[in-house]
């Protein structure tokens, strides 16, 4: 039972870290031009 006092805050911190990383990627524009990248891989070199 004592391990829950450690695991619950760690899981909340990990979830916040993941959400922060996703939010950072969205605000930096990492997901803006997905169609261009999909077409770029099919084009000639």
C-alpha positions in Angstrom: 0.0 0.0 0.0 2.9 2.4 0.7 4.1 2.0 -2.9 1.0 3.7 -4.1 2.1 6.9 -2.4 5.1 6.8 -4.7 3.6 5.4 -7.9 0.6 7.7 -8.1 2.6 11.0 -8.0 5.1 9.5 -10.4 2.5 8.5 -12.9 0.8 11.9 -12.7 4.2 13.6 -13.3 4.9 11.4 -16.2 1.5 12.1 -17.8 2.1 15.9 -17.3 5.5 15.5 -18.9 4.1 13.7 -21.9 1.3 16.3 -22.3 3.9 19.1 -22.0 6.0 17.5 -24.7 3.0 17.1 -27.0 1.9 20.7 -26.3 5.4 21.9 -27.1 5.5 20.1 -30.4 2.1 21.5 -31.4 3.1 25.0 -30.5 6.4 24.7 -32.4 4.5 23.7 -35.6 5.7 20.1 -35.8 2.3 19.0 -37.2 1.6 21.7 -39.7 2.6 20.3 -43.1 2.0 16.6 -42.8 0.7 16.3 -46.4 4.0 17.8 -47.9 6.1 15.2 -46.1 3.9 12.4 -47.3 4.3 13.6 -50.9 8.0 14.4 -50.5 8.9 10.7 -49.8 7.1 9.6 -53.1 8.8 12.3 -55.3 11.9 11.8 -57.4 15.3 12.6 -55.7 
